């Protein structure tokens, strides 16, 4: 089998940040890398789950809602994929910064965490999500389009 694009990226050189993982026409997959690969501690499942709920809720309620395709965790627990359509890189960076700021300062009930709404509604960690979002925001606060390419 042919090796997929994401496995062709040298993970020994990746640092936390925001990168373009791939582009398919007007669909862009961003790599939101929170943790340096293969360097524990990795993101905890409960915090990942909460970040997923809050980030997805925030971006799908933004003015870019029609351009949001997906937001979800990487299996390696080092970050997330954020997939957009028709949103400029500049706007995707700003939206990501705003979403992380929203999460870092969030203190209300986590949306979509009822038993009927979520497949693992008991596993959430708001404090951990706030911590990880604040840390990631400190890394990408001054990020710009020139930094989106993998090194």
C-alpha positions, 0 to 999 in steps of 0.5 A: 500500500502507498503511505498516506501523506500524514505519515510522510511528515518527519515527526522528529522535527515537529514542534507545537504550532499550527501547520497545513497538513494537506490541501485538497482544492478549497479544503484545507486540513490543519495540524494543530500540534499541542505536544511535540511528537513522541515526547510525553506527557501526551494530552489526556483523553478527558481533556481531549474530549472536552477540547473537541466539544468546545472547539467544535461548538465555538467554530460551528457557531462562528461566522465561518460555520459554513466552512467548517468540515471537521475538528477532532483529535489525532490518535497519537494524542499530540493534537487535533485536525481542523478541516475547513473549506473556503476559509483563508489561512489568515482567517483559520489562524484567527479563528483557531486563536479565538477558539483557544481563547474561548476554551482557555477562559471557559467556565460554564457547562460543557455543551453536548455532554448529556448521555443522549448527546455524547457517546462517552459523556462521563469522560470530560476534563474542563480544567485540563482543557482550559490548561491545554488551550491556554498553553497552545494559545501562548504558542500560536498567539502571534502565528501567521501564514508564513509559519503554517508550512512544516519545517 
